[in-house]
Amino acid sequence: MSDLANKKCVPCEGNIPAFDKSQIHKYLKKVDGWDVKNDDGNFYLIKEFSFKNFKESQKFINKVGDIAEIENHHPDISFGWGYCKIKIFTHAIKGLAESDFVLAAKIDKID
């Protein structure tokens, strides 16, 4: 879908502003099926994935965990029988930055 998946996540120590709505919408077009939600003024990406059973969900989140460790960017993950929800945002800025979209794009490439 985009070249975002080829980029590396850049660690954020809070020294950059979070994306505004126009930046979010620009980047949202570069990832597949992710929604943007707002929690008390803080934006985040979220997507739900469906699977045949618990084992498939677990296998998927293990791959997500591997990517998160490599990228040093860790999403919030909830999963159970046949589903997985992934929430991504940059904790240090309480919002979204390019690395959040990079991680989303990498997750979307998991087979």
Residue pairs with C-beta under 8 A, 6 or more apart in sequence:
1 30
1 31
1 32
1 105
1 108
2 30
2 31
2 105
4 27
4 30
4 31
4 98
4 101
4 102
4 104
4 105
4 106
5 102
5 105
5 106
5 108
5 109
7 98
7 102
8 71
8 102
9 71
9 72
9 73
9 99
9 102
9 103
10 97
10 98
10 99
11 72
11 73
12 90
12 92
12 93
12 97
12 99
13 92
14 92
14 93
16 93
16 97
17 93
18 42
18 43
18 90
18 93
18 94
18 95
18 96
18 97
19 27
19 43
19 95
19 96
19 97
19 98
23 96
24 36
24 43
24 96
27 96
27 98
27 101
28 34
28 36
28 101
30 101
30 105
31 45
31 101
31 104
31 105
31 108
32 108
33 47
33 108
34 45
34 46
34 47
34 104
35 45
35 46
35 47
36 43
36 44
36 45
36 46
36 96
37 43
37 44
37 46
38 44
42 89
42 94
42 95
43 89
43 95
43 96
44 87
44 88
44 89
44 95
44 96
44 100
45 87
45 88
45 89
45 96
45 100
45 101
45 104
46 85
46 86
46 87
46 88
47 85
47 86
47 104
47 107
48 83
48 84
48 85
49 57
49 60
49 83
49 84
49 85
49 86
50 82
50 83
51 57
51 60
51 82
51 83
51 84
52 82
53 81
53 82
54 80
54 81
54 82
56 82
57 79
57 80
57 81
57 82
57 83
57 84
58 79
60 79
60 84
60 110
61 77
61 79
61 84
63 110
64 75
64 77
64 84
64 86
64 107
64 110
65 77
67 103
67 106
67 107
67 110
68 74
68 75
68 103
71 99
71 102
71 103
71 106
73 88
73 99
73 100
73 102
73 103
75 86
75 87
75 88
75 103
75 107
76 86
76 87
76 88
77 84
77 85
77 86
77 87
78 84
78 85
79 85
86 107
88 100
88 103
88 104
89 95
89 96
89 100
90 96
90 97
90 99
90 100
